[in-house]
């Protein structure tokens, strides 16, 4: 059976969860303008798996109407009862570079107790590339959750502000090798003599992956 806007619309209204999940996946096969219309139905679904799958498509479909996307994603960011849907909304806000959502992301980071949401917000700030993110990323470096810390390190690299280098320096000796690996990547993006000096110590890291990444990063200087 061929996939048509009408067939997808009918499946989205089905009582069967499997039908609705398949319908969300089939939206990818439709013209983007039609997909954006239909995905909004799925974003309002009662099941969080359907909403998550639908929201996750907004990073591509959302480019068709950024203001509409901002409204939809901002609503899910604040009002969805499921953390994974909120996290997906944060991801898409970053991917679409919707700077008007910065304050929303900042507020939710401080108000949520869900580490997954905090992680997604900090990762999204790197993609967003908003200079206002600096202080929040600095705060996230001190998070009790190491994944949030790691996301902050990567986002500092994406942000491109060399003022982050002194903040990242202590993490170049962190016991978690994955954190040291992210530092090496971030320093390559930030550049400068201070970053180069830290990378020159990381080339001797006991973990081969870190040493190799540091060596590769030095080649960009």
N, C-alpha and C positions, 0 to 999 in steps of 0.2 A: 504494500500500500504506500502510495507516495505521500510525502510530507507536505502539507499545505497549511496556510495560516488558519483555515477553518478547522482542520483536523487537530491541530495543536490547541486551538482555543477550546474545542470540545473536551480534549483530554485534560486540560487545565481545570475544568469544572467537574471532572469525574470524582466520584466518592472513593475511588481506589487510589491509594497513595502511590502505588507503582506506576499507574497511568500518569499521574501528575509529575512524578520524577522523570519519567521518560519524555513527557511533553517539554519540560524545562531543557533537557538535553537537545531535543529536536529544534528548539528555538535557534540554536547555532546554525542550522541548515537553511534558515530563512533569510530574506533580505534584512539588513540591519534595521531599517526604519520600522519594519513589521515586528522584528524581534524586540525592539525597544518598547513598542506598544504592548506586546504580549508578556514580556518579562515583568511588567508592572503588576499584572494579575498574579503572577507567581510570587512576587515579593510580598503580596498581601495574604498569602496562603496561611492556613492554620498550623501547618506542620513546619517545624524549624528546618528540616532537611531540604524541603522545597524552597523555603526562603533563602537558605544559605546558597544553594545552587544558583538561584536566580540573582541574588545580590552579587555573587562572584562574577557574573557576566557583565556587570556594569562597567568594568574597567575598559571594555571595548565598545559595547553598545552605548555607553554614556557619552562618548565623544560626539555623538550626533546632536546632543542638547545638553550643554554643560550646566545651565541653570536648573533644568529639570533634574538632572543627575544630582546636583548639589542638594536640592530639596529632598529627593528620595533617600539619598545616602545619609543625610543629616538626620532624617526621621528615624531610620533604622539604627543609626549610631546611638541615639539617645533613648529610643523607645522599644527596641526589640528586647524581649525577655531572655533571649539566648545569647550567651557570650560569643559563640562562634559566628553568629550572624553579625553582631556588632563588630567583631574583628574583621570580617569580610568587608563590611562597610568602610572601616578605617583603611584597609588595603586599597580599596578602589578610590577613595578620596585622595590618597597619595599618588596613585597611578595616574589619575586624571589631573593632578596638580591643581586641585581646587583650593587655592590659598584662602578663600573666604571661610574655609572650614577649620583653619588653624585654631581659633579660639575654642571651637567645639571639641577638637581633639585634645587640647590642653585641659579643658574642664573635665572631660571624661577620664583622662589619665589620673587626675587627682581624686575623682569621686568613685571610681570602680575598685572593687576588690578582686577582680578577675585578672589573673596574670596574663592570660591569653590576649585579653583586650589591651592591656598595657603594652605587651610585646608588639602587637600589630600597630598600635599607635606610634610607638617609637620607630619601628621599621618604616612606617608610612611617612614619617617626617623626613627621612632621608630622601625618599622619592619626591616629596613635596618641594624640598629645597628652599624653604622659607627661612630667612635669617633669624626670624623671631624664635626659631626652634632651639637656638643655642642653649639657653638656660634650662629648658626642659630636658634636653639631651644630657646636660651636665648632671641634673638631678637623677636621671635614669641610670647614670653610671654608678650611683650609690644604691641602686635597688637591691633588695634582698634576693631577687631572682636573677640567677646568672644569665639566663636567656635574654632577659630584658637588658642587662648590662652589655651583653654581646651585640644586641641590636643597636644599642646606643653607640657603641664603637663604630659599627659599620655606617650608621647614619651620619656620624661626625665626618667620616671620610667622604660621604656623598655631599654633605653640606659645603665642604671646601673651605672652611674658615680655619686658617692656620693657628688661630688662638686656641684651638682644641688640642694642639700637640702636647703642651705641658700636662693637660688633663689625661691624655692617653698614655703618656710615658710610664706611669706606675703599673699599668696593665701589661706592659711588655715583659714583666717578670711574674705575672700571675701564674699560680700553680696549674690552672686550666689551660692546656695547650691550645684549645680551640679559641680561647680569648686572645692568646698571643698571636695566633694566626690571623685573626680579624684585625688586630692592631697593625700587623705588617701590611695588610691590604689597605687599611685606612691611611696609613702614613704614605703609601705610594701615591694616593690621590691628593694628599695635602701638600706634599713636596717640601722643599726647603732644607737648609743645612741641619736644623735641629732634628727633623724627621730622618734625614740620612744617617745621622749619628746613632739614632736608636736602631735603625735597620742594620747597621754595621755590627751591632751586638747580637741581633737576632739571627744573623747568618750562622752563628755558632750554637744555635738552640739545640738542645738534646733531642728534640722531636724533628725528624727529617722533614716532615711536611711544613713546619714553621720555618726551618732554615732555608728550604727551597723557595718558599714564598718570599722570604726576605731578600734572597739573592735575586729573584725575579723582579722584585720591587725596586731594588737598587739600579737595575738596568734602565729604569724610566727616568733616572736623574741625569 
